[in-house]
Amino acid sequence: MTALFFTALFSVTAQADCSFKYQICEKSCDVKHLGDDAAVAGCTSKCVAKRGACLAEVGAEKTVEAGKDAWEGTKSFIKGLTDD
């Protein structure tokens, strides 16, 4: 149960980190390309792509952890099933 709590907390924290990084990127685009809406849009598109990659990485890490937990549960089940 504790592992599940920390996994959920990490996931929320990691997603918040992705959002924070996106906000910084977006604001830097606004400053870097002040007055050039097309350049801001292009730069912001890069930020969106980076945020998507960040969220995908968080999801992949969460999936790996869930897989490890499932494997441990399966091993315990088989052990219980085959013990005399």
C-alpha positions in Angstrom: 0.0 0.0 0.0 2.8 2.4 0.9 4.5 1.6 -2.5 1.3 2.5 -4.3 1.0 5.8 -2.4 4.6 6.8 -3.2 4.1 5.7 -6.9 1.0 7.9 -7.1 2.8 10.8 -5.3 5.8 10.5 -7.6 3.5 10.5 -10.7 1.7 13.6 -9.6 5.0 15.3 -8.7 6.6 14.3 -12.0 3.6 15.5 -14.0 3.7 18.8 -12.1 7.4 19.0 -13.0 6.5 18.5 -16.7 3.9 21.3 -16.5 6.3 23.6 -14.7 9.0 23.0 -17.3 6.4 23.7 -20.0 5.4 27.0 -18.4 9.1 28.1 -18.2 9.6 27.2 -21.8 6.5 29.0 -22.9 7.4 32.2 -21.0 10.9 32.1 -22.4 9.4 31.9 -25.9 7.3 35.0 -25.1 10.3 36.9 -24.0 12.7 35.7 -26.7 10.3 36.4 -29.5 8.6 39.5 -28.1 6.4 41.1 -30.8 6.8 38.2 -33.3 3.6 36.1 -32.9 4.6 33.6 -35.6 8.0 33.0 -33.9 6.3 32.7 -30.5 3.9 30.1 -32.0 6.8 28.1 -33.4 8.8 28.2 -30.2 5.7 27.3 -28.2 5.1 24.3 -30.4 8.6 23.0 -29.4 7.6 23.4 -25.8 4.4 21.4 -26.4 6.5 18.6 -27.9 8.9 18.7 -25.0 6.0 18.5 -22.5 4.6 15.5 -24.4 7.9 13.7 -24.3 8.2 14.5 -20.6 4.8 13.1 -19.8 5.5 10.0 -22.0 8.7 9.4 -20.0 6.7 9.7 -16.7 4.1 7.2 -18.0 6.8 4.8 -19.1 8.5 4.9 -15.7 5.1 4.3 -14.0 4.4 1.4 -16.3 7.8 -0.2 -15.4 7.0 0.1 -11.7 3.6 -1.4 -12.1 5.1 -4.3 -14.1 7.6 -4.9 -11.3 4.9 -5.0 -8.7 2.7 -7.3 -10.8 5.7 -9.7 -11.3 6.4 -9.8 -7.6 2.7 -10.6 -6.9 2.8 -13.4 -9.5 6.0 -14.9 -8.0 4.3 -14.9 -4.5 1.2 -16.5 -6.0 3.2 -19.3 -7.7 5.2 -19.8 -4.5 2.0 -20.2 -2.5 0.5 -22.5 -5.1 3.5 -24.8 -5.3 4.6 -24.9 -1.6 3.8 -28.1 0.3 
